[in-house]
């Protein structure tokens, strides 16, 4: 898997039809990122700033949060991913 945003996020996953990862709002990238991180839906939250992000979180059946910086402060030990 390519490394993007080195030092800023732990995992970056995007659309890759050849690998079976459809674009949002399909939950494929969410599932791939959680697998790489060893995370579950129950201990994860999807952070996004658009309607398609809300739909993606709903399709993945997981909690979601508005992605504005003032809404969710950084939490020590948090692992970040990008989609």
N, C-alpha and C positions, 0 to 999 in steps of 0.2 A: 504494500500500500504506500503511495507517495506521501511524503511529509510536507504539510503546508503549515504556515504560521508557526514555525519552529520556536519553541519557548513560550508561545502564547496559549496554545490549546493542545490538548492531549491527542485528539483525533479529529480529522477533517474528512467527511464523507460527502460525496455528491453523486449526481445521476451518473450511472454507468450501465446502460442497457445490456451490454455484453456480459456483465457480471450479475445481471438480474436485479439491478438497483434502479428502479423507476424514479422519475422526478417527483417532487412533492406535488400534491398532497399524499402520494403513496408513502407508507411508513417504512419502506425498505431501507433507506439510509439511516433512519432512527434505529432500526433493529441491528443493522451492521455495526453502527457506532457502539451500541450497548454491548454487543457481543465482544468487540475488540477491548472495551473497557472492563468487561466482566461485570456489567451492571444489569439490573432488572428494571422493569417498568415501575415497580413498587418503590425503588430507591432512586428514581430519576425524575427530572422535570424537564419538559421541553420549553425552551425560551425562544420566543419569536415575536416579530413586530408586524405581522401581516395576517390577513384572513386565511391565506393558504397555510401559514404556520399553525394557526388554530386548527384548521382541518387536518393537517398532518398529525398533530398531537392527538386529536380525536380518533383518527384512523389507527394510530398506534395504541389507543386506549390508555393514555397516560396523562398525568397532570401537565398543565401548561401555564406559562406566565408571560405577561407582556415583557418584551425585551428592553424596555427603556432602562438606562443605567441607574436612574434614581429609584426604580421599583425593587430591584434585587441587588443588594450590595454584595460585594465579594465575600465569600465565606472561606476562612482558612481550611486548606485541605480539599477544596472543591476541584474536581477534574472537569475540564471544559472540552466540548467538542463543537465543531462547526459543520454546517450543512449548507 
